[in-house]
Amino acid sequence: MVFREGGMWFRALPLLCLFLLSQASRGQQKAIDVPFDSTLVADSPIEATGTLSVRETVVGNQVESLWEENVVAKNISNKPILLLIGVLEAEGPHSDGGYRLIEERFFSQDLIQPGATIPLHSGRFGRRQCCINPLDEPRDPKAAFRLEFVQFVDGSTFGTSARAKDVFVSRTSTLLVLRNLDQTYSDQGEQKFQTQLLEAHDPVIDLISDTAKEKGTSAAIAQLRKILTLGKKHEVMIGGRLPK
C-alpha cells in the first residue's frame, strides 16, 4: 500500500513541477525590447522606423504574448502616394508580432504627401500561439518593415503590383457600386436608394451607410458624391488603368 502511494507521488511529481514552472513563468513577464531594422531598400520611397516590445508567457507548448508597437512610415519620394502595402515582420524570443499593412487612399483626399509621416501601427495587442517547442533556444528579437508595393498619384509604381491585385479589384467594384447608387438616387428616389445602400457590402459604402443612419439620406448622398468625385479624379490621374 505504501509502495502504491509512493508510485502515485512519483508519477505526479513531473506534473507538479510543470505546474510550478508554469506559475513562475506567468509571474516573470518582463518587457523585451525588439530592435527595429530601419535599413532602406535601394530606391525605396518609404522610410520606416519604430519601437517595439513584447512580454511573453510560455506554458507548455503555447506562448501568450503582449506586443506594444509604435511604427511609422515616411514618404521620402517627391510624389504623393495613393496606395502603400507592406509587411511588418516582428519576432520575439518565442512569439510572432507581425502582420500585413495596407494604406489605401484612392477614395480619400488625404494622400500620403512627400515628406509626410503616417502611423502604420500604434498600440498594444495580444496573441496566443501554438505549438512551440519550449526546449528550443529563444530567438534574438528583431523587427523590420518590408515594403511590397507603392502606387503614386501619377500612376507610377514601386514594387510588385501582384501584391495589390485584391486592392485594385476592390477599387473597381467600389467605383461601380458608387456610380450605381448615385444613379439610383437620381432616377428612382430616396427609398430605392436606401434599399440598395443596405444591400451593398463594402468598407467605403459602410461609411456612407453610417452617415445615412446618423445624419440622414441627404448627408449620405453628399458624402457619396464627394467620394465618387475623388475616385474619378484619381482614376484619371493614374491613367484609368491598372499596373500589369
Buried (B, 14 or more C-beta within 10 A) or exposed (E): EEEEEEEEEEEEEEEEEEEEBBEEBEEEBEEBEBEBEEEEEEEBBBBBBBBBBBBBBBBEEBBBBBBBBBBBBBBEBEBBBBBBBBBBBBBBBBBBBBBEBBBBBBBBEEBBEBEEBBEBBEEEEEBEBEEBEBEEEEEEBBBBBBBBBBBBBEBBBBBEBEBBEEBBEBBEBBBEBBBEBBEBBEEEEBEEBBEBBEEBEBEBBEBBBEBBEEEEBEEBBEBBBEBBEBBBEBBEBBEEEBBE
